[in-house]
Amino acid sequence: MGSDAVVNRSMNRSEWFMLLSLSVLWGGSFFFVGVLIKHLPPITIVFLRVGLGAVLLNGLVRALGMKLPDTFAVWRALFGMGLLNNAIPFCLIAWGQSHIASALAAILNATTPISTVIIAHFFTADEKVTAGRLLGAGIGFVGVIILVGPDSIAGLRSNLLAQLAVVAAAVCYALAGVYGRRFRQMGLDPILTATGQVTASAVLLFPVMMLVDRPWQLAMPGLPVWTAVVGMATLSTALGYVLYFRILATAGATNLLLVTLLIPVSAIIMGTVLLGEQLEPHQLFGFAAIAAGLAVIDGRLLTLIRRPAGAAALAAPRIRRRGP
C-alpha cells in the first residue's frame, strides 16, 4: 500500500501552515454538514460536495492549461482513493452526524492519527511507529476530549452504530492517507490528484444517490442550503484537497492526518472570532494538551530537551578508577 517516496519526519513551517489552513477548511465542513443534514439526505449531501468540487477543480485544471492523466493505472488508483477518502467516510460521517452530536463526531474523528500511526507502521517503510508518535497522538486525542468538553462523551451510551460509523470513517481516512502516497511516485501534481479523486468520487456516488435518495422526490432547498453546499464544495473540498495532497507528498500520512486533532481547535476559534462565542477554561486546557501532543509527534522539542542533557554528560569530567 505504501510507496518508496521518503517523507519528512518533522514538518517545516510551510507544511505546518498548510496543515493549519486545512484544519480551518475542514473544520468548516462539520458546520456545513450540520446545516445541510436538516434538509438533505446524507448521500445527496456527499454527492453535492464532491460533484460541485469536481466541477470547480476541472475548471481550474483547464484554466491552468493542465491535463488530467489518461492511463488506466492512474485512474484505478484515483478511484481507489476516491472510495477510501471520500465516498465511504463522507457517507459514514454524514449518516453518523444525523444520529449523534457534532461534538461527539469531532471526538471520534480525532482517532484518525492513532489509526494512521498504526496503519503506516505496517504499510510504509519510512513511517514506522515510535513511542513518541503514539504518545503524542494519545495526548492530542485527550486534548480534543477536553477541548470539546467531557460532557460530550455522555453520548457514548447511545447510538452505538452511528459512533462506529464515524470511527470507521476515521480508519478509512488513515488507510487513504497511506494509499495516497503513491501519487507522488506517479509524478502527479497535487491539483491533478485532487481533481481526479473528487471526480472519481462523484462518479461512484451518483448511482448510489439516485437509487437510495431519489433526489427528484426531494423538495427544492432554499438559498441558505445552496450557500452551504457551495461553501463546502469550494472551501472544504476543492481547496482543501489541493492542500491535502500537497502536504501528503512531502510530509507523509502520519503528519498529514494530525489535521483531525486541529479541526476542533479551528472550529472553536472560528466560533469565538466570527460568532462572538466565549472561550471556556477547559477549552484553553484542551488547546494546551493538543499543542503538547503535536510537539511530541513532531519530535524536535524532545530533541532540544535531550540535547543539553547529552551535552552536559559529555562535558562532565570522567573519574578514572584506581586499583586498591
N, C-alpha and C positions, 0 to 999 in steps of 0.2 A: 504493500500500500504506500510505502514511503518512496522517496526519490533519493538520488545521490547528491543533490544540491546541499551544500553546507550552509547552515544558517547561523546568525549571531546568537550567542548565548545571552548577552546583555544588549538591550536596545539602546540606540543612540538617541539624541534629543529629537531629531526629526521623526523617528519611529514612535517615540513617546507622545509627541504632539499629534501625530496621525491617530494613535490609539485613543487619546483623549477626545479628539474630534469624532471618531467613530462611536465612542460611547454616548456622545451627545445625540448623534443622528439616530442611533438605535434605541436610546432612552426614550426618544420621542415616539417610537413605534408602539410602545406599550400604551401611551396616551391615545394614539390614533386608533389602535385596536379597541381600546376601552370605549371610544366614541362609536365606532362602526358596529361593534357586536350587538348593539341595541337595535340596529336597523337592518343588518345584513347577516346571512348565514356564514359560518366560518370559511368554507371553501371558496365562496364568492369573494370574500374579503382578500384571501390569499391570491386568487387569480387576478383580481384588480390590481393588487400590489405589484406582482411580478409582470403582468401583462402591460400595464402602463409604463413600468420601469423598463421593460424591454423595448417599447416604442421609443422612449426617450434616449436610451443608450444606443440603439441602432441609428437614430438620427444623429447623435453625437459622432459616432464612428464614421458615418458618411461625410459629415461636415469637416472632420479632420482628415479626410482623404484616406482613411484606413480601410482595411478589408477583413472580414471575418474569415477564419480558416475554412477550408473546403475538403479536409481529409476525414475519412471515417473514424480513424483512431482518435483524433482530437474531439470530434463531436460525441463519440461514445463516452469519452472522459467528461465532457461538459454535461451530458445528460445524467451521468452518474453523480456529478457534483450537484446538479440541479435537484436531483432526488434527495440526496443526503442533506443539502444545505438550505433548501427552500421548501420543496413540495411537502416532504414528510414533517419536518419540525414546525413549519409555519402553520400547517393544519392542526398539529397536536397542540400548539400553544394557543391558537385561536379558539379551539374547542375547549381546552382547559380553562382559559380565561372566562368562558361563558358559564363555568360552574364554580370557580374559586376566585378569590380576590386578587387584584393585580399585585398587591404587596407580596402575597404568598407565592404567586407565579414568579416574581422577581427573585425571591429567595431560592426557589427550586431551580431557576435558570442559572443561578450563580454556582451551581455544582459543576458547570461546564469545565472550568480549569482543572478540577480534580480528575474528571474523566479524561481530559486531554493529556495530563501528565502520565496517566497510566497507559492510555492507548498509544501515545507517542513512544513510550518506552519499548513497546513490543513491535512497532511497525516502522521505526526510523532508526538510523544508525547514529545520529548526532543529537537526539533529544531524549537521552536516557533519563530515567527518573533519578532524582537526587533527594537527599533528605531535606535540603533547603527548599527545593521546589514544592515538595509535598507539604512541608510545614507551612510555607508561605501561602499556598493555596488554601490550606485549612484555616490559617489566621484570617485571610481575606474573606473566606466564607462566613466565619463567625462575625467579622466586621459587618457583612451585609445583613445578617440577622439583627445585630444591634442597631444598625442604621435604619432599616425598615421598621423595626420595632418588634421586640419579642412577642408582643400580643398577636402578631400575625401568625405565629406558629400554632395558635389555638385552632386555626382552620385545618390542621393536620388530622384532626379527629374525624373529619367527614370528607366526602368526595374523593375517596382514595384513587379511583380511576382517573379523575381529572389531574390529580397530583402526579400520578405515574406517567401520564401523557406529557406533562411538562418536563419531568426528569428524562423521559425517553427522548424528548426533543434536545435536551442538553447533551445526551450521548451522541445523537446524530450530528450535532454541531462539532463535537470533538472528533468524530470519525471524518467529517467533511474537512476539518482543518488539516488533518494528516493526509487525507486523499488529495487535497488541493495543492500540495507541494509539487506535484508532478507538472503543473502548468509552467513553472519556471524552467524546468528542464526542457519542456517543449518549445521554449522561446516565445511564449505568448505574452504580449503586453497586458498589464492588469486591466486596461479598459476593454480589450477584446475578451479576456477571460470573464469579466463581469457581465458583458453583453451576452456572450454565449451561454453563460449559466442561467441568467434570468429568462432568456429566450427559450432555452430547453425546458425550464420550469413551467413557463406559460403553456408550452405545447403539451406537457404532461398533465397539467391541471385542467385544461379546457374541457376535455371529455368527461372528467370526473365531476366538474362543476355542473355541466349540462345534465348529467344523469342524476346526481344527488340533490342539487339545489334547485334545478329547474328555474333559472333566473327570470325567464319570461313571465312567470307567475307572480313575481315579487312586485310590490308597489314601488313606483319611481321614487328614489330617495330625494331629499331636499338638498339645498345648497350647502349646508354645514357638512353633510355626509360626503358630498363630492369634494369639498375642500380638504377634508381629512384624507380621502383617497389620494388626491393629488400630492398632498404633503408627504404621505407615507411612501408613495411611489418615487417621488423626486428626491427627497432627502434620505429617508431610511433605506431605500432600495438602490436607486441608480447611483447616487453619490456615495452611499455607504459601502456598496460592494466594490467600487473602484478603489476606495481606501483599504478595504478588507484584503483584496488580492495584492495590493502594493505592499502592505505590511507582511503578509504571509510569505511573499517571495524572498524577503530579506531577514525577517525576524523569526519565522517558524511558527508552527501551530500553537505551541505552549505559550509563547509570548503573546501571540495574537488574541487568543481566547481569554486572556486576562480582562478583555473588554467587558465580559459579563459581570466582573466584580465592580467595574466602574459605572455600568449603566444605572444602577440605583442612585449612585452618587450624583450623576449628571441630572437625573430626574428630579432629585430633591433640590439641587442648586437651581435648576430652571424654575421650579415652583417658588423658590424663595425670591429669585430675581424678577421673574416675569409676573408672578401672581401675588407677590407680597406675603407669602406664607412664612410663618415663624419657625426658625430653626430651634429644635428641642435639644436639651443637653445630651440625650442618648445618641442623637444623630452625630454630634461632634465626636463622641467616643467611637462611633461606628466609622467615621471618616479616618480617625487615627489608626484604628485596627486595620482597615483596608490598606492604608498607606504603609503600615508596617509589613503587612503580607506581601505587598508589591515589592517593597525594598528587599525582603528576604529572597523572593523569587529572582529578582534582578541580580543579586549576589554581590554587587560592588560595595554596598555598605558593609557587609560582613567581611569582605576583603580588607577594607580600610581599617576595620576594628582589629582584625587579626595582625595586620602588618606592623603596627607599633609594638605589639606584644612579641612578635617574632624578632623584630629589630632589637628590642631590649634584651631578649635572650641571647642573641648573637654578641651584643655589646658587653654582656656581663663577664667579669673575669673568671677564667676557669681555674679551679682549685686542683692542683695536682696532688694525688695521694702519695705519701711516702711510706715506705715499708717500716715495720717495727724495729 
